[in-house]
Amino acid sequence: MSTGIRLAVFALPLVIFAIWGMLYEPDATDSGDIRLSSLPALPQWADAPLPDFSVYSDTTDRKNAFFSFLYPRIVLANARIMIQRQHLMNLSRKDLLDETEMNWLVQQAERLRVPAEPGSDEMFDMLARRLDVIPPSLILAQAANESAWGTSRFARKGNNLFGQWCFTEGCGLVPRGRVEGASHEVASYSSAYQSARSYIQNLNRHQAYQTLRNTREQLRQEGQPLSGHALAQGLIGYSERGLEYIREIRSMIQQNNLTYYDEKYREQVQDGSDSSSLINLATAPEEALLPAMADEG
């Protein structure tokens, strides 16, 4: 077997795995969170579309503007997840669940693809692994990489920062040069927040990112802070470039000092230990969620 054929045989499964991992499959819960009395309504600023980052001629200015726009939306999405996670933990400690509580669990299990008996220990364990946050550094790095710092066609016209695909006609934008007979589109979203929310959900439920979730669970069990650099090892299925893609994302985290945002995020959220602080984050003005020194890069 020639070297070229051997490389092709090796690469093909990785390409298929990567395409599989980028799929965005709309369902009934994608338009909003599952109803929960403790979960406040989305603030109006979350609906804002992506700004025009191409107006920045200076690369540093563009990066700072991109991070400053996206970071509050990450805090908002993660705060809402932590409110739901806190509710999940409260339910896990109850001896008996009422109908409303059980329905909420079943809907979360359906959304996050948890095939377990409703109310069972297995369901709670699996939901705890999937109803969890993604570190800002990883989200920022991937968004910058996949959207060319918010300037790609899919970002500008569809608020899609993460390159996720969909398969319903009209669900997004048709890629230029799409292979004849292919039906995929690059998903469109009403806002950058919804794009980030969909991306987090994809990492939390798709089988391709099991390694990412295992790493996150291990860090929690060890009492370690969640690290975008560590979780990046679970992105092998996000791109056909495989390990090269992981190295690139980690390099972006390091070169742009994105661990700074992880540190500031932990100070803001305090890992969800205070429910009132989570509510405050989920209802705060956009500018209030920016770390004090974020504009210094």
VENFENCOR-V983913 format. One record per helix or strand. SS is the DSSP state (A for helix, B for strand). FROM is the first residue (numbers start at 1). TO is the last residue. If there is no record, write none. Layout:
ss->SS from->FROM to->TO
ss->SS from->FROM to->TO
This chain:
ss->A from->3 to->21
ss->B from->23 to->23
ss->A from->44 to->47
ss->A from->53 to->55
ss->A from->59 to->92
ss->A from->99 to->111
ss->A from->121 to->130
ss->A from->136 to->147
ss->A from->153 to->158
ss->B from->165 to->166
ss->B from->172 to->173
ss->B from->185 to->187
ss->A from->192 to->205
ss->A from->207 to->221
ss->A from->228 to->235
ss->A from->243 to->255
ss->A from->259 to->272
ss->A from->275 to->283
ss->A from->286 to->289
ss->A from->294 to->296
